[in-house]
Amino acid sequence: MNSKGSSLLFLALFLASSSVIHGFDITKLLGENSKFSTFNKYLTEAKLADEINKRNTITVLAVANGAISSIAGKSPEAIKAIISTHVILDYFDEKKLMEAVGSKQPMTTLYQSSGLAKGKQGFIKVSLIGEGEIAFGSAENGAPADSSELMSTIHSEPYNVSILEVTKPIIVSGIDSSSTPSPAQSPKAPAGAAEAPAPAKATAAAPEKNAAAPSPSDENVAASPDAAANAPAESPIAAESPAGSPAAGPVASDAAGPAADDATAADVPAPSHASSIKMGLVGAIMAFASFFIV
């Protein structure tokens, strides 16, 4: 064989090996059996088929239409997360699954590579139940080992792609909340809801804090009504003493009331005898002076 023939043979072998490694189309393989049409649709809508076809080795745990309908009411994000846990990132046929049972090593799924998995949500464990049936379940602590049982092999291309039918979806605890981001803010109060009343402590204390302290004069006025009534009232008219000096005093406070006014009127002294003599003397002098004027 010449060099040209050798080159053509090498190229043919290379293309053949490439088609085997990268030639599978998971959508096409599942489409060969109509019982997986819903599962196949979820793969396409969630754009998981493209991720599967890019890999060299993959195992898909397919669920028939009747069983997969149990997740139909969930959000698209939750459905994508659930279907992702049915895609194992390695090749497993029934023989290799028995080996995995003995090793008790969890199997990594496509959901683990998404970055949304918390703890062991993205891992699947395989075990034997009953009379030697193979079952799959979440690798989380306390999760049931028999969430879904192996029924049959649908398609197998050794060490590249394997499609296995299982009885029902594997539901991982908390996967619905993990696939949906939490809101950044807390929810607002519903419209029309009454606002919480402001603390009444500061309002109640305000009058006491701002109240003016009583003045000393107010205290004296309010202290004893009897004291105000019994206080000596001063006459508003300056009275002359017998010696001729006026006796002046301060005007009584209005706070004394009517009683003080009565006391003032009663206590005004009558004209003294000395004053009468003085007035008579003045009158006599004026009468005597009138004779000279005439």
Buried (B, 14 or more C-beta within 10 A) or exposed (E): EEEEEEEEEEEEEEEEEEEEEEEBEBBEBBEEBEBBBBBBBBBBEBEBBEBBBEBEBBBBBBBBBEBBEEBEEBEEBBBBBBBBBBBBBBBBBEEBBBEBBEEEEBBBBBBBBBEBBEEBBBBBBBBBEEEEEBBBBBBBEEBBBBBBBBBEEBBBBEBBBBBBBBBBBBBBBEBBEBBEEEEEEEEEEEEEEEEEEEEEEEEEEEEEEEEEEEEEEEEEBEEEEEEBBEBEBBBEEEBBEEEEEEEEEEEBBEBBEEBBEEBBEEEEEEEEEEEEEEEEEEEEEEEEEEEEEE
